[in-house]
Amino acid sequence: MQVFVSSQDVKTEQAKWIDARFALSDDQYGSKAYDESHIEGAIHWDLANDLSDASIEGGRHMLPSKERLTELFRTSGLELEDFILIYDDGGSPFATRAWWILHYAGFKNVYVVLEGMKELQALGFATMNDKPQPVATHVEPQWQDEIYATREDVAEVVAGDREAVLVDARAAIRYRGEHEPLDKRAGHIPTARNFDWEQLKADKTYDVKQASDALTKLVQKKDDVIVYCGSGVSATPLFAALKELNYPNVRLYVGSFSDWISHDDAPIETL
């Protein structure tokens, strides 16, 4: 499955663009940057307001309900067969979060653009600051529930009742429990292996091929793989990379570590 594309290698004339820029350190950044300038015709999907639901108990970026996501797709003017290109600032996990959600909903022609906004501008893509007004659709998602892992699924793996490989996409220092800047407990979900998602990057873009050897040493294609991170955002590049490398059985634990430790009795490991 191809996930990442260069804007220079695809015909963009018929594409529907999604601007997914965001900053975890400033939740107003994405919307402000979009208002200043965005690729012509692009709509903006905000991690905090569109791709997460803070009202749901559990992790820091819990997935909105299927009903709410369906409304987002419809008001964005999307159909299942649309050719959709998603960008952020390049090498960030926000375009891949949007991509995963669309993949989960059954959209088949969705891609993450390797170039970020500045690179797209430098390449001559037209920009605008007006907000497009998409024509609403009545799209009916075809949910791919087999790529969604629940807390219960992960608990079964930890208990030894389900055979799967957990992969923690956070930095090694957080995985080991030596430093935890965001969550109330430090460490990782028991049995999890570690692959820092930043290893997928080269400069400010993704280079899945250069990380393929390390990934194939960590997990095999026959494995049932569940990836997670702190809140279900930075694990999405890892999910996307595994799918691009044709791993057939990959799921995302969307709630991730912040959801896991929302239960005070949840076991954790440190190194």
N, C-alpha and C positions, 0 to 999 in steps of 0.2 A: 504493500500500500504506500503510495506516495503522499506525504504530508507537507513537506517543505518544498517550496518552489522559488526560483528567482523570477522577479518580475520581467526579466529579459528573456525568459525561456517560455513564457506563455502568452497567449493572445488575450490582452486585458480589455479589449473593446466591449465585450459583452458581460464583463464581470460586475458583480455586486460587491462593493467594498465595505468592510467593517473596520473601523478604527477602534482598537482595544487598548489604547494607551492608558496607563495608570501608574501610580507610584505608591508603594506601601507606606512610605514616609510622609506622604501628602495626598490624602484621598480626594483633594480638589484638583490635583495636577492634570489628570486626564481630561476632564471636562473643560478646563481652562485652555489647555493646549489645543483641544479640538475646536473650541470656539475661535481661537486665533487663526488657525489654518488646518485644513485637512485635505486629503485627496478628494478630488472632485467627485461628488456623488456619494461619498462615504457616510454611513451612519456611525454613531458612536455607541458602543456598549461599554458601560462602566462596571468594573469589577464589583464595587460596593453596592451599586444601585440596581444593576441588571443581572449580574452573573453570580450574585450571592444574596442570601436573605438572612440578615442579622436577627430577625425575629424568631428564627428556628433555634431551639436549644441544641447545644453540642459544641461544634468547632467554630473557629473564627470566620470561616467563609463557607457556611453550609449552602448546599445547592437549593435554589428556589424550587417550588413545587412544579410538577409537570404542567399544571394549569397556568401558572404564572409564566413559565418558559414558553408555552404555546402562544400566549398573548404577546410576548416579546417578539417571537418569530412573525406573527401575523402583522403587528403594527410596524415591523421593520420591512414589510413587503416581500417576504421570502417564500419561495416554493421549494419543494424537496429536490427538484431537478436543477435548481439554479447553480451557476458557476460562481462561487463565493471566494473572495480573497480577503484575508485578515492580516492586518499589520499592527505593530506597536512601535516602540523605539528601536527595535532590533535586538534579538537575543534576550528578550524578556519573557516571562512566563504567562503574560496576559493574553496574547494572541492564541497561545496554545490552550489556555483555559476556555476561550470562546470556541476554538476549534473542537475541543473535546465535547463541549455541550452540544454543538451541532451534530457531531458524529453520533453522540448518544441519542439524539433525536431522529437519526436516520437520514440526514442530509449526506449525499454521496459525493458531491463535487465541491468539497471545501478544502482550502489549502492555506497554510501559513506562509506569508511572504517573508523571505529571508532578509530583505532589506527593511530597515526602519524608516520612519517618516523622513528624516533628513536625507537619507540616501535616495529615497524615492523622489524627493524634490530635486536633488542634484542630477538625477537621471532624466529630469524633464517632465515628470508627471504633473499634470495640471492640478492646482489646488484652489480651494475656495474657503470662505469663512461663513457663508450662508448654510443653514441647515436644510438638507433635502427633505422633501415631504413624500415619503414612499406611499404608494397605493396599497392599502391594507389587503391582505389575502385571507383565505379561509384554510390555510395549510393544516393538515393533520399529521403530526409527527408519527414516525414509525419507531417507537422507542426500542433501543438496543440494551435491554436490561442486563444482558450478559457481560457488559463492560463496566457495570456499576457494582462496587463492593460495599456492603453495609458493615456497621460495627459488629453485627452478629456473625457475619462471614469471617471477619478477622479474628474474632474471639474463638471461633471453631478451629482456625489454623493454630492459634496459640495453644489451645487445649489439646491439639493433636488429633482432633476429630475430622479435620479436612486437610487434604494434602495440597499445599500451595507454598510458593516462595514469596515472602514479604520483602519488599525492597524499599528502604528509606532513602528519599531523594534529598535530604538535607545535608548541610555541610558536616564533615566528619566530626568536628568539635561538638556539634549539637547531638549528633548520633551517639557519641560516646558519653554524653552527659556532662562534659567538662564546662560547657557554657550554654546557657539558655536565656536568650534575651526577650523571649515573647511569652512562653508558656509557664505555668505555675509549677511544673515538675520537669526535671531534666532526665534525658535518657532516650530509649527507643522501645518500640513494641517488641516483646520477646520473640526471638528467632529471626528477626529482621536482619537482612544484609544491608550494606550501605553503598550507595552510588550517588555522589554529589552531582546534582543536575547541571552544575556549572561546568562539569567536564565535557558536556555536549557542545560547549561553545568554543569558537575560535574568533578572536577579536570581538566584534559586536554582533555576531550572527551564529547560527548553528552549523555544525559540521558533524553530522551523524556518523559519517564514514570513519573519521579519525577516532571516534569513541567506540567503534563496533567491536574491536578486539577485547577491550576491557569489559564490555557488556556481555559478550559471549562467554567470557570466563566466569562471570558472576551468575548468569542464569542461562539455561539451555532452552531451545525452542520447544522442547517437549513439556516444559514446566508450565504449570498454572501460576501466573505471576500476578501479584497484587502490589501496586505501587502506592506510596503515600509520602507525605511531607509534613509540614506543620499544620497547614489548613486546606490542603487540596488544590493549591495553585501551582507551586513550583514542581509538583510531581507530574503535571501535565506535559512538560517537555519530555520527560522520561517516558511516559506512556506513548507519546507521539513517536519518539525515536525507536522504541521497541516495535511499534507497528510498521514504521518505515523499514525496519530490518526484518519484517515478515514474521514476527512472533505471533502465533495465532491466538493464544489465550492470555490476554492481558486485561486486568481490571484496575480501576482507580478507586481507592478508598477516599471518597470525597471529603469526609469529615476529618480524616488524617489524625495526626498525633494530638491535636488540640481537642478533637472529639473523643479520642480514646481516653485521655486523662480527665475528661469531664465526669467520669465515674471515679470517685475517690479510691475505690478498691481495685482499680485497674492495675495489673502487674506491669512493671517496666524493667528494663535492663540497662545497665551502664557498663562501660569498659574502663 
